[in-house]
Amino acid sequence: MGEQAEKAFRDCIPLFQALSDPYRQDIILMLSDTDSMTVNELTDKLPLSRPAVSHHLKILREQGILKMEQHGTQRNYSLAFEGALETLKHLIITVEDRCY
């Protein structure tokens, strides 16, 4: 694997780690069925505490998978794959160019 491909792969590791957790996968799937949800709405559907759900949401936001919009005291979370998809596309293109 070339140096550029290795860097692209390493850049994706945090994204892979974020996507590897089953609860975060559940959150993504729930949000794919709706425009947005609050922490409380997600907590009602998951076997996790509110702080645990907030922790998972933070990780997904940090990786560009979710976005948060504040409406008064409520925070609504929705999918925002653009940044994550660009990171993955870069990996695929780099691996194709450098390894095949």
PyMOL commands that set and color helices and strands:
alter all, ss='L'
color gray80, all
select helices_A, chain A and resi 3-20+22-32+39-45+50-62+82-99
alter helices_A, ss='H'
color red, helices_A
select strands_A, chain A and resi 37-38+66-71+74-79
alter strands_A, ss='S'
color yellow, strands_A
deselect
rebuild
show_as cartoon
